[in-house]
Amino acid sequence: MSKRRSEAAVATPRNKKGKDELNPIPGNGINPSMCNGTGKEEIKDPSCDPENPVKITFQDVSAAAYKIKDGIHRSPCIKSRMSAMLDMDIYFKKEFLQFTGSFKERGARYALSQLPNDQKKIGVIAASAGNHALALSYHGQCLDIPVTVVMPLIAPMMKVQACRSYGANVIIQGNDISESKVYAQKMGKEKGYIYINGYDHPHILAGQGTMGLEIIEQVPDVDAVVIPVGGGGLIAGAALALKNLKPSVQIIGVESERCASFSEALKAGKPVRTDVSSTIADGLAVPTVGVNAFVTAKDLVDKMVIVKEEYIALAILRLVELEKAIVEGAGATGLAAILEGMLPELTGKKVVVALCGGNIDTTALGRVIERGLAADGRLIRFVITVSDRPGGIAELTKLLADMGVSIKDIFHERAWLKSDIFSVQVKCVVEARDKAHSEELEAALRKRYNQVAWLPKYF
Ligand SMILES: Cc1ncc(COP(=O)(O)O)c(C=O)c1O
């Protein structure tokens, strides 16, 4: 593999020819009317033009499949042991097993391979906090194409380091991804790098669509496919492939309650800026869906559902425990929708759920698992008033031990109590086997003690 050029070395003048119609060389004009919500000017991206959105075709996806077949894993799509528990034949499409941990490699590989030869020497630029940056960096290295990624200050250090290890020029710039994007587009214009939008460039959509082709080959009699939605690139490409090969297949998109931008776009009839707040599914936190993605996907998606954060945490926990799979929040939202009971029509059906990414920080995984345990009724908090005489707390801990409940945390206080001064208030965090076990515990405590407060979940 040849050594990556330095940023200065690739700062050659822009090629103005742009032979490929899906991949025109970006225009140069800053369009002051295009505001990204940060108050900063955004440079118009001709590949993602709201005035001329591109609806990709099935042929584009087929061409992408041929082109990327040697660079991408055909990820397994196998029946899950959760099928019996959930009353449906569930198949997981395990895209988190791609080399950099997500489906984003499909689009990145195809977009890079479609660059005109002179642009392959100059290189590309993208703004991303995660999976798109990893995918582009890795495939840039494989194909010997210089890649610059602009990552926001909040980008996880692990991902920043991984991009660097793939030889990308990594620039940390911007408080959030919108600010990184403004910077990346400006730099792309100055240096002649093509800007590759990770969820809306037409080649990205076509590349992501190859996941849909594989699903039909792997589970030909599939009834429904459940796909997480961020900027909409994955669902656009995959739905196009799936509906072309099997028109009866149901396409279900899933978003987090904290970034429901595709559902908002469907209501408005066009991409609209939507409020986004911090979510476990950070890969889906895109305030405005892509214009090409929207126009391609809008008539192919049969249903959109919005899931609660606690079910995303629960889905991650179930995947760790039952599937032995580490899946990030964005990748687990499809299963979250099923666990939350939002897709009752799929009972008894053959359903493919895309587990599209596995890049979750180990520390975040620990926290999410705790939340999943809380959502599952297995991690419980309660406050109880017990006797402050010798043996009062011992009696409580004996009751817990006799029931097989394990104490995670215990804290007691006296000063703020209003009741009898020979009482003490004890706050406990305990672990039970399952929801039924925690209900048994609650009943036993209420039977023995007068003051028991069962604390609600945090979410
Ligand atoms: C793991 C994962 N799943 C799903 C998505 C959503 O893909 P899209 O933005 O194409 O809708 C992303 C986007 O980054 C992702 O990282």
The ligand as an ORCA input file, in Angstrom:
! r2SCAN-3c Opt
* xyz 0 1
  C     -24.763      2.276     12.595
  C     -25.615      3.149     11.760
  N     -26.842      2.740     11.459
  C     -27.663      3.474     10.696
  C     -27.278      4.697     10.194
  C     -28.228      5.479      9.356
  O     -27.819      5.572      8.026
  P     -28.302      6.776      7.133
  O     -27.689      8.022      7.662
  O     -27.833      6.430      5.774
  O     -29.799      6.814      7.244
  C     -25.996      5.166     10.487
  C     -25.542      6.446      9.997
  O     -24.441      6.885     10.273
  C     -25.138      4.375     11.288
  O     -23.901      4.780     11.605
*
